[in-house]
Amino acid sequence: MIGIGVLGAVFALGLGVGAAPAQTTTAVAGETDLAAFRRLRTEGMAARQAGDLAQAERSLAAAERHLPNHPGVIVLRARIAAEDDRPDDAIRQLELYAAAGLTADLTQVTALAPLLASPAGASISEAQRANGEPVGAAALGEIAAIPGSGLVEAIVRDPANGRWLVSQVRGRTILALSDDGTVTPWLADDPERSAVVGLAIDPARGVLWAATMALPPATHGRLADAAPVEPALLRIDLDTAAVVQRYALPDGATERGAGDVALGPDGTVYVANPVGGDLFRLRPAAEALEVMRAPGVLGSPQGMVAGDDGALIVADYSSGIWRVGADGSTQRLAAPSDAVLIGVDGLIDGGDALYAIQNGTAPQRVLRLTLSAGRDRIEATEVLAANLPRIDEPTTGLIHEGDLVFVSRSQWSAFDGEGALREPEPAPALISRLRLPPRSAP
């Protein structure tokens, strides 16, 4: 959904753009990994601007210990090493970047261009070229194109009625999509409703859960003095499409948002706040949302997978994949040393694996994350689809009949930061089906 610009950060850091000087700060007692990473990254950027390359490297190396494999920090450490006449260290950072499968053109970074053109950098340039090759083209097919500029965010399957339901951000509604590709309105218009974002379906109870919040594509052009639309969780009757209850977010949040939604096996509903970092839940028969995880640990939680024990696996756009216990305890899932897992939007449960839809990196891609037996560690990552025309700001999806069905072109790239269309008639949103390959033998 709405990330924090991970790809942009690669070049903001790597090129030295937008880094305001800052005084060195001291560690704060009880500081979270994310807070420490941000503090040390800022210190490193400030030190580089001040010409203290040794201090810049120390700060950024410390930042990486809190949040490993951030693409922007990898690029910045490579640049600092090159500027400090440490070519071997710069090459090691560039090798790490290429091993992660990333493709951003690092020849744009002046200090790195000579290294990439050298014999030592030839294998890195070749690896990056290979990273840009299409993956999964034969396995990816189109289910439906949704015309207009409604900006599709989420999709669920309504099995009782043999249809898909898709949410729209700019359209501020939910559409029904038949298996033959016919699109029809489903949720009644409501001038007080803002963007419809995450969806979760509970067929056994005849309920569709939807999150709404004010996002720029939905609010662009509204009168400046219009009353703000508060984010909320909606309970919608699947048979009538009527909103039967609206749940406001708990009081106290300073940055209020309701994005992705997940359903637990017991009927508990979970809501992620992508702008504030909170996680909320609505227990069965409860009358109000409660805070499950307060802000501070997660920067921008997005896709979630709910377990039988009341715990969640959460994709934090800014810091990777986390396990959040029913008591709110948090632990980042360990991952292979070459895995870059920031910028993940959608997260789908596949049993012993997770499927991650990553739109905050170059390339944007679909990953399979093999889990340990205890689901507390990522054992392996595999790219299933990348560098394909149908994949443009992909968001969320689900497993259906053994395939991954997902929003492969959401239209987020058709809007600027203020929510205005970049062009009058953007390419239609796409719902695609990815045939999942068998698991590789260990």
C-alpha positions in Angstrom: 0.0 0.0 0.0 1.5 3.3 1.1 5.1 2.7 1.8 7.9 5.0 2.9 9.8 5.2 -0.3 12.5 2.6 0.1 13.6 2.8 -3.5 13.8 6.5 -3.3 15.9 6.2 -0.2 18.5 4.2 -2.1 19.3 7.2 -4.2 18.7 9.8 -1.5 21.4 8.0 0.5 23.6 6.8 -2.4 23.7 10.2 -4.1 23.8 12.2 -1.0 20.6 14.1 -1.7 18.3 15.5 1.0 20.6 14.7 3.9 20.4 17.6 6.4 23.4 18.0 8.7 22.6 16.7 12.2 24.5 16.7 15.5 25.7 13.4 16.8 23.2 12.0 19.3 23.6 9.5 22.1 21.8 6.2 22.4 18.4 6.4 24.2 17.6 3.8 26.9 15.2 1.3 25.5 15.7 2.5 22.0 14.2 0.1 19.4 16.1 -1.3 16.4 14.2 1.0 14.0 14.8 4.1 16.1 18.5 3.2 16.5 18.9 2.5 12.8 17.3 5.9 11.9 19.5 7.8 14.4 22.7 6.1 13.3 21.9 6.5 9.6 21.3 10.2 10.2 24.5 10.5 12.1 26.4 8.7 9.3 24.9 11.0 6.6 25.8 14.1 8.7 29.4 12.8 9.3 29.8 12.3 5.5 28.6 15.8 4.8 31.1 17.1 7.3 33.9 15.2 5.6 34.5 12.7 8.5 34.3 9.5 6.4 35.7 7.3 9.1 32.9 8.3 11.5 30.3 8.0 8.7 31.4 4.4 8.2 31.3 3.6 11.9 27.8 5.0 12.2 26.4 3.3 9.2 28.0 -0.1 10.1 26.3 0.3 13.5 23.0 1.1 11.8 23.3 -2.1 9.7 23.7 -4.2 12.9 20.2 -3.0 13.9 18.5 -3.4 10.5 20.7 -5.5 8.1 20.6 -5.2 4.3 19.0 -1.8 3.8 19.7 -1.0 0.1 20.3 2.6 0.8 22.8 2.0 3.5 24.6 -0.6 1.4 25.0 2.0 -1.5 26.1 4.7 0.9 28.7 2.5 2.6 30.0 1.6 -0.9 30.2 5.3 -1.8 31.9 6.3 1.4 34.5 3.5 1.0 35.2 4.6 -2.6 35.6 8.2 -1.5 37.9 7.1 1.3 40.1 5.2 -1.1 39.0 1.8 0.2 38.1 0.1 -3.1 38.0 -3.4 -1.8 35.5 -2.4 0.9 33.4 -0.6 -1.7 33.4 -3.7 -3.9 32.3 -5.9 -1.0 29.3 -3.6 -0.5 28.4 -3.7 -4.2 28.7 -7.4 -4.2 26.2 -7.6 -1.4 23.8 -5.3 -3.3 24.0 -7.5 -6.4 23.6 -10.7 -4.4 20.4 -9.4 -3.1 19.0 -9.4 -6.6 18.7 -5.6 -6.9 19.0 -3.6 -10.1 19.0 0.1 -9.5 21.6 1.7 -11.8 24.6 2.5 -9.5 26.6 4.0 -12.3 24.6 7.1 -11.4 26.6 7.4 -8.3 29.7 9.2 -9.4 32.1 7.7 -6.9 31.0 4.2 -7.9 31.0 4.4 -11.6 34.8 3.8 -12.0 34.7 0.8 -9.8 31.8 -0.8 -11.7 33.7 -0.2 -14.9 36.9 -1.8 -13.6 37.8 -5.5 -13.9 36.9 -6.0 -10.2 33.4 -4.5 -10.8 32.7 -6.5 -14.0 31.1 -9.4 -12.2 28.9 -7.0 -10.2 27.7 -5.3 -13.3 27.0 -8.6 -14.9 25.1 -9.8 -11.8 23.0 -6.6 -11.9 22.3 -7.2 -15.6 21.2 -10.7 -14.8 19.0 -9.4 -11.9 17.2 -7.3 -14.5 16.1 -10.3 -16.6 12.4 -11.3 -16.6 11.5 -14.0 -14.1 8.2 -15.9 -14.1 6.8 -14.6 -17.4 5.4 -18.0 -18.5 3.8 -18.5 -15.1 2.0 -15.1 -14.9 -1.4 -14.6 -16.5 -4.0 -11.9 -16.5 -7.4 -12.5 -14.8 -8.9 -9.1 -15.4 -8.2 -5.5 -16.2 -10.1 -2.9 -14.3 -10.4 0.3 -16.4 -10.5 3.8 -15.1 -8.3 5.4 -12.4 -9.8 4.0 -9.2 -6.5 2.6 -7.9 -7.0 -1.0 -6.8 -5.4 -1.9 -3.4 -6.7 -5.3 -2.2 -8.5 -8.4 -3.4 -10.4 -11.2 -1.7 -12.4 -14.2 -3.0 -16.0 -14.6 -2.1 -16.5 -18.3 -2.6 -20.2 -18.4 -1.8 -21.0 -16.0 -4.7 -18.2 -17.1 -7.0 -16.6 -13.7 -7.4 -13.7 -11.5 -6.4 -14.1 -8.3 -4.4 -11.5 -5.5 -4.9 -11.0 -2.3 -3.0 -10.3 1.1 -4.6 -8.4 4.0 -3.1 -9.3 6.8 -5.4 -12.6 5.3 -6.2 -13.4 5.0 -2.4 -15.4 1.9 -3.0 -15.4 -1.9 -3.4 -16.1 -3.5 -6.8 -17.3 -7.1 -7.6 -15.3 -8.9 -10.3 -16.8 -12.0 -11.9 -14.7 -14.9 -13.2 -15.4 -13.8 -16.7 -13.8 -10.4 -16.0 -17.0 -8.4 -15.6 -16.7 -5.5 -13.2 -19.7 -4.2 -11.3 -20.2 -1.7 -8.4 -20.8 -3.4 -5.1 -20.4 -1.1 -2.1 -22.9 1.8 -2.1 -21.6 5.3 -2.5 -20.9 7.2 0.7 -19.6 10.8 0.4 -18.2 10.6 4.0 -16.0 7.5 3.1 -12.4 7.9 2.1 -10.1 5.4 0.5 -11.0 1.7 0.9 -7.7 -0.1 1.5 -7.3 -3.5 3.1 -9.8 -6.3 2.9 -10.4 -9.6 4.8 -13.3 -11.9 4.2 -15.0 -14.2 6.7 -17.3 -16.4 4.6 -18.4 -18.5 7.5 -19.9 -15.4 9.2 -21.0 -13.7 6.0 -18.7 -10.7 6.7 -16.3 -8.6 4.7 -14.0 -6.5 6.7 -12.6 -3.3 5.1 -10.2 -0.6 6.3 -10.7 3.0 5.2 -8.4 6.0 5.7 -7.7 9.4 4.0 -5.0 8.9 1.4 -4.0 11.6 -1.2 -5.5 9.9 -4.3 -8.9 9.8 -2.4 -8.7 13.3 -0.9 -7.1 15.2 -3.8 -9.2 18.1 -4.8 -11.4 18.2 -1.7 -12.0 21.6 -0.2 -9.3 22.6 2.3 -11.9 23.2 5.0 -13.7 19.8 4.5 -14.1 17.8 7.6 -11.3 15.1 7.9 -12.4 11.6 7.4 -11.3 9.4 10.3 -9.8 6.0 9.6 -12.0 3.1 10.5 -12.7 -0.6 10.2 -15.9 -1.5 8.5 -18.0 -4.6 9.0 -19.9 -5.3 5.7 -22.6 -7.8 5.1 -21.6 -10.1 2.2 -25.1 -10.7 1.0 -26.4 -7.1 1.1 -23.2 -5.1 0.8 -24.5 -3.0 3.7 -22.0 -1.5 6.2 -23.5 -2.8 9.4 -20.9 -1.4 11.8 -18.0 1.0 11.9 -15.2 0.7 14.4 -13.1 3.8 15.1 -9.5 3.5 16.0 -8.5 3.5 19.6 -7.9 7.0 21.1 -4.4 8.3 21.6 -2.7 7.6 18.3 -1.0 10.7 16.9 -0.6 9.4 13.4 -3.9 7.6 12.6 -4.3 5.2 9.8 -6.0 1.9 8.9 -4.4 -0.1 6.1 -4.0 -3.8 5.7 -6.5 -6.2 7.4 -6.1 -9.8 8.4 -8.4 -12.4 9.8 -7.4 -14.9 12.5 -8.7 -18.5 12.7 -10.9 -17.6 15.7 -12.5 -14.6 13.9 -10.2 -11.9 15.4 -9.6 -9.1 13.0 -6.3 -7.3 12.8 -5.6 -3.9 11.4 -2.3 -2.3 10.5 -1.6 1.4 10.8 1.0 2.1 8.0 1.6 5.7 9.0 1.8 5.4 12.8 3.2 1.9 13.3 0.4 0.6 15.5 -1.3 -2.8 15.2 -5.0 -3.1 16.3 -7.3 -6.0 16.8 -11.0 -6.6 17.2 -11.6 -9.8 19.2 -14.8 -11.9 18.5 -17.8 -10.2 20.1 -15.8 -7.2 21.1 -17.4 -3.7 20.6 -14.2 -1.8 20.0 -10.7 -2.1 18.5 -7.8 -2.4 20.9 -4.1 -1.8 20.6 -2.2 -5.0 20.0 1.2 -3.4 19.4 1.9 0.3 20.2 4.0 2.5 17.9 7.8 2.5 18.1 9.0 -1.0 17.0 7.4 -1.1 13.5 7.7 1.8 11.1 5.1 1.1 8.5 3.3 -2.3 9.0 1.6 -3.7 5.9 0.6 -7.3 5.1 -0.1 -9.6 8.0 -0.6 -13.4 8.5 -2.5 -14.5 11.6 -1.6 -17.7 13.4 -3.6 -20.1 15.6 -1.9 -18.8 18.7 -3.0 -15.2 18.2 0.4 -14.1 16.9 1.0 -12.3 13.6 3.7 -12.3 11.1 3.9 -8.8 9.8 5.7 -7.1 6.9 7.1 -3.8 8.1 7.8 -1.8 5.0 10.7 -0.1 6.6 12.5 -2.9 8.4 11.6 -6.4 7.2 9.4 -9.3 8.5 8.5 -9.6 12.1 6.6 -11.9 14.5 4.3 -10.1 16.9 3.0 -12.2 19.7 -0.5 -12.1 21.1 0.9 -10.1 24.0 2.5 -7.5 21.6 6.0 -8.9 21.9 8.1 -8.4 18.8 10.9 -10.3 17.1 12.3 -9.7 13.7 12.5 -13.0 11.7 16.1 -13.9 11.0 16.8 -14.3 7.3 19.6 -15.3 4.9 22.5 -12.9 4.7 21.7 -11.8 1.1 17.9 -11.3 1.7 16.5 -7.8 1.3 13.0 -7.8 2.8 12.2 -4.2 3.3 9.6 -2.7 0.9 7.2 -5.7 1.3 3.6 -4.7 0.9 1.5 -7.9 0.7 2.2 -11.0 2.7 0.3 -14.3 2.0 0.3 -17.5 4.0 1.3 -20.6 2.2 1.8 -23.0 5.1 5.5 -23.7 5.4 6.2 -20.6 3.2 5.1 -17.0 2.9 4.6 -15.2 -0.4 5.8 -11.6 -0.2 4.8 -8.9 -2.7 7.6 -6.4 -2.7 7.1 -3.0 -4.4 9.7 -0.9 -2.5 12.8 -2.2 -4.3 14.2 -2.4 -7.8 13.0 -4.7 -9.2 9.5 -5.0 -7.8 8.9 -8.7 -7.3 7.1 -11.7 -5.8 9.1 -13.7 -3.4 8.7 -17.1 -1.7 10.0 -17.1 1.8 10.6 -20.6 3.2 9.9 -20.7 7.0 11.5 -22.8 9.7 9.3 -25.3 11.5 8.7 -22.9 14.3 7.9 -20.0 11.8 10.4 -17.9 13.6 13.1 -17.8 10.9 13.2 -17.4 7.1 15.3 -20.2 5.8 15.4 -19.3 2.1 14.1 -16.7 -0.3 13.2 -17.3 -4.0 12.2 -14.8 -6.6 9.1 -16.1 -8.4 8.3 -13.1 -10.6 10.2 -9.9 -11.4 10.9 -7.4 -14.2 7.6 -8.1 -15.9 5.4 -5.5 -17.6 2.3 -6.7 -15.6 4.1 -6.0 -12.3 3.8 -2.3 -11.5 3.3 -1.3 -7.9 1.9 -4.7 -6.9 0.1 -4.8 -3.6 -1.7 -7.7 -2.1 -3.2 -11.1 -2.9 -4.2 -14.6 -1.8 -3.7 -18.3 -2.7 -6.6 -19.6 -4.8 -6.7 -23.1 -6.3 -3.0 -23.4 -5.8 -2.0 -20.2 -7.5 -1.2 -16.7 -6.2 -3.8 -14.3 -7.3 -2.7 -10.7 -6.7 -3.0 -7.1 -7.7 -0.1 -6.9 -10.1 -0.7 -3.4 -11.3 -2.4 -1.2 -8.7 -2.1 2.2 -10.4 -0.2 3.7 -7.5 2.5 4.8 -9.9 -0.1 6.8 -11.9 -0.4 9.3 -9.0 2.0 11.8 -7.6 2.7 12.5 -4.0 -0.1 14.9 -3.7 -2.6 12.4 -5.1 -3.0 14.0 -8.5 -3.0 11.8 -11.7 0.2 12.0 -13.6 -1.7 11.3 -16.8 -5.4 11.6 -17.7 -5.9 7.9 -18.7 -3.5 5.6 -16.8 -3.1 1.9 -17.8 -5.9 -0.2 -16.2 -5.3 -1.9 -12.9 -4.5 -5.6 -13.3 -5.5 -8.7 -11.4 -3.1 -11.5 -12.2 -2.6 -15.2 -11.5 0.9 -16.6 -10.8 1.3 -20.3 -11.2 3.4 -21.3 -8.2 6.3 -23.6 -9.0 7.0 -26.7 -6.8 9.4 -26.2 -3.9 13.1 -26.8 -4.7 14.7 -29.8 -3.0 16.9 -28.7 -0.1 
